């Protein structure tokens, strides 16, 4: 399991955005997210592709710090994530705190729950930690594309995504242009400048690195 801890940025001078994000995430994943404390929410996610989806969605609006922890998870069936224990939760806490100190960078961090627990770190745990670092780097690169999109570009790519997921790539830009009342050339420019194709080419790489970290980190098997 992956533990995600997501904390609101600048909450002391902003509205409470936790309920809205919880509602939005319910449309992205079957994993249940809930407020953990204050302006923070937490959830356990089973699949790395969903972790990528959730992280990028949270980064989109620029209102959240995203921490991803990978390690042991101890949680009774049906219990709330607030009742969970294990190194995965500790790693997620460390990750969100690291995201808060990522000055000038995309506020996301991925942390291993294995490194630092013992003097002798097994090889597989070291490999898992390296995979976490690499996943973080890829997610930050994609996150930069997501955060820098304009509203006009989002209007285009938000309509392209369901068409792509249904396998309707051929002619999809023409359909979006007709729906938005703009030219196909405008849609094409928005796709190019938004980094849409680069994002979706890189998402599987981020998921693969998260999965590799999950398989290597001791206690998360």
Secondary structure, DSSP 4 states (H G I P E B T S, - for coil): -EEEEEEETTGGGS---HHHHHHHHHTT-SS-EEEEETTEEEEEES-HHHHHHHHHHHHHTT-EEEEEEES--B--TT--GGG-BSHHHHHHHHHHHHHHT-TTS-SEEEEESSTTSSSS--HHHHHHHHHHHHHHHHHHHHHHHHHT--HHHHHHHHHHHHHHHTT--TTHHHHHHHHHT--HHHHHHHHHHHTHHHHHHHHHHHHHHHHHHHHHSTT--
